[in-house]
Amino acid sequence: MFAVTVFNHMYWVVGATLGGIFGSLIHFNTEGLEFVMTAMFVVIFLEQWLHEKNHISSILGILISVICLCIFGAYNFIIPSMLIILATLTLLRSSLKKGAFSK
């Protein structure tokens, strides 16, 4: 187990180092990339929605994010919303496992 952990860490360090080196040497136009990332996350969300039986975690995530967006603004809402989502889902963990919110 120790050897696997050492090699795993070495792969991570070498990969991050090579990524940093090549990332600074290779330049390309990233215009439009934000649209691609948004579309990717929408597709991931929709796939998760279709495979869930209980949508309470998805609905909580959307509502908390929208509320934090209104309170903190577009540039500062991500960290507070992630912390509140984490706290809320942690508090509701046992209820979600038991199916208390199921239809």
N, C-alpha and C positions, 0 to 999 in steps of 0.2 A: 504494500500500500504506500509506503514511503517513497519508493522508487517511482511509482506512477504519479504521485503528487509532485515530486521533483521534476519529472519530465513534463508534466502538465504546466507547471510554472515556467519552465524553460521555454516551452513552445509559446506561451503567452508573452514573455519578455522579448524573445526573438521576433515574434510576429509584430508586436507593438513597435519595436525598434525599426524593423524594416518598413513598416507602414509609415512611420514618421519620416524616415529618410526618403522613401520614394514619393510620399505625399508632398514633400517640399520640392522635389525635383520635377514632378509631372504636374503640369497645369492644364486644365481644361475648363470649358465654359459650363458653369453649373446653373445657368438660367433655366427656370422652369422646374428645377428639382423639388422645390417646396410643394408644387402641385402633385408631383409623383408620390411624395411621402404622404401627403394628405389622402390621396386616393388609396394608397396601400393600407393606411390605418382604417379607412372606411370599410374596405373589403374585409380586413381582419375582424372588425367589429361585427359586420353583417354575418360572416361565417360563424362567429361565436354565438350570435343571437339565434341563428337557425338551429344550432346544435344544443342550445340550452333548453331545459324544461321550465326553469324558474328564471325570470328576467329581472329579479330584484337588484342584483349586483350591477347589471348594465344600466338600469334606470337610475339607481343611486349615483353611479359614475357620471352620467349625463347631467343630472340635476345639480349635483355638487359642483361640477365643472362650470356650468352656466352661472350658478350663484357666485362662485369665486370670480368668474370673468366679470360679472357686474360689479362686484365689490372692489377687486384689486386691479382691474384693467387688463388689457390684452398682453402687456409685457410682464406682468407679475403674478398671474393667476395659477401657473402650473404647479409650483411647489406647494402653496397652500392647499390647492385642490387635491393633490396626491396625498398629502399628509392627512387631510380630513377623510378622504376615501379609505385610506389605510386604517385609520382609527375606527371609522364607522363599520367597515367590514370585519375588523377584528372584534368589535363589540357584538356584532350580529352573527359571528361565526357559528356558535352552537345552535342558534335558531335556524340558520341556513342549512346546517347539516341535518337537523331533525326534520326539515321540510315544513317549518312553521309558516312560511310564506307561500307555500304551494297552493295551487288552485283547487 
